[in-house]
Amino acid sequence: MKTSLKTPLKLGLLTSLYLSQGLPFGFFTQTLPVLLRKQGMSLPDIGLAHLLALPWALKFLWAPLMDRYGSERLGRRRGYILPLQFLSAALLLGLALPEGAVSVPVLLVAVLLVNLLAATQDVATDGLAVELLEPQERGWGNGIQVAGYRVGMILGGGLMLILIDTLGWRPTLLSLGAMLLVATVPVALFHEPPSPAPRRETVSLWLWLRESLLSWVHRPNAGAWFTLLALFKAGEHLATGMLRTFLVDVGLGLAQVGWMLGVVGFTTGLMGALVGGALVNRLGQRRALLVFGTLQAAAVLLYALAASGASIPVLALVCGVEHLASGMATAALFTVMMDHCRPEHAASDYTVQASLVVLATGGAAAVSGFSAQAFGYAWHFTLSAAVCAMAVAWVALTFHPPRALVSGGQPEVS
């Protein structure tokens, strides 16, 4: 997509878009486990609640249709983003209508619906990001993506925990819905330039779906790359799936958990994403994945040490280090994922990869409660670090940076 937008304006727009996705997702992934634990729900049940994020793993099924069809008046990507974001805000504001907190079943249904809306919006947002960013901008762009999403998650998670503890349910949900509406303003003011027109006239819908979803079968080393995608963040999410309940079980209150994730997690995660994004091009993709993946494994192992007994300041330090390493590793991975995308199938190609990451991380988070209950927190975090280390070894054995792709999915010959 050819655009006259300067890099800072592109990054500002993407920041608002990814922040708006992180707001509700942070609330339901960070605040919900703490609230459920406070109500006495078991660790396995809390872990299984992560399966409500299933739309994030299945979004690749409808991504090809969003590549093929779009609004000419509102914009190919913007035409999806705006209505979906307004619907998410309306749903969150609707949860604030009943007196007192809503019931757990209603809350879980709301989680599923918000995940469906946000995951669908993410398809359009990722397609817009791939089209807007030039190759030399992608490191910073993915740093901003991770940073904006983390800011949204921390505001929706850590800050909302503090607000629930001090103000109650209704003001917290009203604040969350209002923040989501404010984050909609930049994309509402954005005029999307024309993007590459899909070949609807010459390619049937069935062939388009085949090109979108099955092109990976013909790509060199696709199996090794998909294995890397499944492994690279799974170990971290196996650990963090039980992080909030771990903090509750060692005696921290809602406000303390909120401050630890909202202040420490916000600051270090933001720094990690920006530093990681800035260093990807300088280090090279392979070295960045190796270095940041190793730091991620070491940081997760620190949770195992903290589980053996640690003061609140030490827990905060460990949490900060892990968020820092996670931000760097995620920014590096997302940058490489963009380089695997074809221009005409940008949303589909990126979404297939992102869905695999979500499926792997969601599965790891879903079984995290069984692991923590069976082995205890210390050995659970040790196992998580071992999975992170396996991912680094796989990068060393199999990864080669991708070359530019043409629409057919084969390496572009220069």
Disulfide bonds with the S-S distance in Angstrom:
none
